Amino acid sequence: MGMITTSQIKKGMYIIFHEEPNMVVDITFVSPGKGSAFYRVKMKSLFTGRVVEYTYKSGEKVEEVLVETHEAEYSYFDGSNYVFIEPRTFEQYSVPAEVMGDDKVYLKESLLYRIKFYDEKPVGVTLPKSIICTVVEAENSVKGDTATSAMKNAVLDTGAKIQVPLFVKVGDEISISTEYGTYLSRK
């Protein structure tokens, strides 16, 4: 753990705020015409999950937290934890459902995920930028209604509910963005 200046804070970084580790969710640099510049930082507590916004003066020092990362494949849900297995050592990591949150709809068996640990406790999971899913439910589209970029509702094999173009049908494999939860392409 080391001290860094506010200009070194980046989204996804971990810092100490009120003696508690927090993940930086968003950061905005503000340089008003009058007065000194500052950074508006939105962060999420690793312990409580509470999101807070705080304003740091430009040049202020903050303590960076080192978070350990392990790469592992998603295996199964045991009722309260999502279980991941490291492919080389077969070590198992249990991530509580509260830590996984809404990102659970992007879990697919045998896909690699990065699990983040603080004090040997799982505090987050980094998803791949996109995943390939199969459409299991989709509304019917009207023939000839393809001139516009109209969308329809679809349910994927992971349980995610997203908007897809009208030409996508049940059984199609599609690529979706895990960052935005949106349709990218058909495979």
N, C-alpha and C positions, 0 to 999 in steps of 0.2 A: 504494500500500500504506500502510495506516495502522494505528495501534494502537487496539484496542477493548477494552472490559472484558468479563469472562466473561458478564455479564448480557445482552450484545448478541449472543452467539453463537447462531446459528439452524441448524437442520437444512438441509443443502444448501449452506452457506457454505463458503468455502475459507480455511484458516488455516495459518500456519507452525508446525510442530511438529518439534523437533530439526533445525532448519535445512532442512526439506523441506516442500513444499506438501502439504496434506491436505484432503480433503473431509469435512465433518462429516456423519456418517451418522445419529447419534442423540445427543441431549443430555438429561440428566436433572438437575433441580435437587433437591438433598437438603438439608433443614433439620432436622438432628437436635435432639432436645430438649436435649442437652448439647453444648456446643462450637459452632464456627462453621459456617455454611452452606457448601456446596461444589457444584460442577458436575461430573458424571461425563460425559465426552465420548468418544463412540466415533467414530473417524475412519479414513479410508482414504487411504493414500499415493497420490499421483498418479503417482509413479514406479514403485513396486514393486507396488502393488495390495494391500499388506498392511494388514489392519485391526487397529488398536490401540485400547485404552481408556486414558484418562488422567483423573486427577482434578485439577481446578483449584480453588483457593480462591476464594471469592466476592470479587469486586473485583479479581482478578488481571488483568493486561493481556496480550493476545495480539496477534500481528500478523496482520491480514487480508490475504489475497492477492486481487488483482483478476484475474479470469479473463474473457477475451474470449469473447463468444458470437456465433456466426453461424447464421442460419437457412438450412437447405438441404434439398432433397428427396433421399430415398434413391434411388439409381440401380441399382447392381449390386455383386456381390461378385467381386473379381478373383482369389480364391484365398488371399490373405493380408490384404487390406484391404477394408473396406466403403467404397464410393465414393458421396459425396453431391455434388450440384450445386446451387449457389446459383441460383435461378430468374432473378434480375435480371441478374447479371453473368456467369453460366455458369461461374463459378470452381468448380474441383473440389477437394474435400477428401477425403483418404484417411484413414480411421480404422482403425487396426490391430485385428485380431480380438481380441487380448487386452484392448483398451480396451472393445470392445463387449460382450465376455463373454456371459453368458446372455441378455442383452436382444436378441440377434440374432433371436429368434423373434417379435419385435414390429416388425420392419422390413417395410414394404410400399412397393413402388415408387410414386413420385409423392407420398408423404405428406411433410409438412414436419416436420423434427426440428431441435432446437437442439444444435449442436456446440460444445463448450467447449474453449478453447485456453489453454494456459499456455506462455509463451515460444515462441509460434507452433507448438506441438506439440499435437495433439488429445489431450485427457485425459478426455473424457466426452461422452455423448450424452444429452440430456433427451428422454424419450419423451412423446408426447401422453398425456393421462389415460386415454383409451380408443381402441381401433381397431376397425374392422369387418372381420371375417374370414369366409371361407366354410368350412363343415365339409366335409372331404374323406373322413373316415372316422369312423364312429360305431357303437357296439355296437347290436344290435337290442334293442328293449324289448318287454316282455310286455304285451299289450293288457289294459287294466283295472288296470294297476299305476301309476295316476296319482294316487291318493288321498294318497300321502305325498310328501314333497319328495325323492324318490329321485333319484340322479344316475347318469350313466353316463360312460364315457371317450369322448373324441372327439379327433381330430387335425384341426388347421386348415390352411389353405393356406400358412401361414407356417412350419409344422412344429411349432407349439406343441401340447402335449398338455394338455388341461384337462378338468374335470368339467362336464358340461352336464345340464340337466333331460332326463327321458326323452322328451319330445315333440320334441326337436331331432333332425333327420334329416340325412343326407348332402345337400349342396346348399344348405342353409339358410345365410343370412347372419346372423351374430350379432355383438353388440358385446361386447368383453371389456375388462376392466380391465388396464392394463399395470403398474399398481402392485402388484396382488395376483395377477395371472394367473388371474382368475376370470371366469366367465360373468356378463354384466350383463343382456342382453335379446336377443330375436330381432327381426330387422328385417323 
